[in-house]
Amino acid sequence: MKITFIHHSCFVVEIEDQVLVFDYFDGERIEGYHFSGVLPEFRPDQKLYFFASHSHKDHFDRNILKLVEQYPDIHYILSKDCKMTEKFMKRHGIPERAKDRILYVTGEREYQLDALKVETLRSNDAGVAFLVNVCGKNIYHAGDLNIWKFEGAGELINGKSEREYRFQIKKLADKHINAAFVVLDPRLGAYANLGLSCFLRNVDADLVFPMHMWQKYDILTKYKKMCDNKLILERIADISEENQCFEI
């Protein structure tokens, strides 16, 4: 299994003849940021599955639907809040045949698409998180499911976010996950690692890739320095730059 960190929360997972692309967006879409990650060239005969956990512009780019013209065996698994009307798609130059390649999903459901089994968790921010079983492997992508605790927000808001996160993460307790992509957001300051730490303590995952770091990769270095649990440290992937590849 080959995993490529494209940028922000976008990862490409290549396993046998299947390719899974999570939360891709063009690197110039976010004001104030230049994300330089580039999707690899895929073979025309490969099965491609593009996932979007929700409609935020740092997770979903409708232009991925135009790739249907380039790749004949491409499919889209999109959170329902990404839903577009036919008129909207036509107005934005999205090919008509893309419509039949889209599976819209909601939280806490199970779906079967070709050889993929897709389970969704309900995000405590927007959309869903994905657990995908393919070729005997389990791949988890959190989307924006995280402990969103902000200084000054108050216990009512912060407590609700943490309770909802823990409730969803408990659903993974009986799963063995081969690769997981989990939020580590520096904007949360002292609370940045709460969601990642909770996940590492409660989920059986071989390798965990921190994401949503807004190009501030030093936050991962700092987190690993303060963590004295060797077993946890060994399960964290060292992400330091865009277009970084990992072989598992």
Sequence and secondary structure as in RCSB ss.txt:
>XXXX:A:sequence
MKITFIHHSCFVVEIEDQVLVFDYFDGERIEGYHFSGVLPEFRPDQKLYFFASHSHKDHFDRNILKLVEQYPDIH
YILSKDCKMTEKFMKRHGIPERAKDRILYVTGEREYQLDALKVETLRSNDAGVAFLVNVCGKNIYHAGDLNIWKF
EGAGELINGKSEREYRFQIKKLADKHINAAFVVLDPRLGAYANLGLSCFLRNVDADLVFPMHMWQKYDILTKYKK
MCDNKLILERIADISEENQCFEI
>XXXX:A:secstr
 EEEEEETTEEEEEETTEEEEES   TTSSTT           TTSEEEEEESSSSTTT  GGGGGGGGT TTEE
EEEEGGG   HHHHHHTT  GGGGGGEEEE SS EEEETTEEEEEEE SSSSEEEEEEETTEEEEE TT S    
TTS HHHHHHHHHHHHHHHGGGTT EEEEEEEE  GGGGGGTTHHHHHHHHHSEEEEEEEE  TT THHHHHHHH
H   HHHHTTB    STTEEEE 
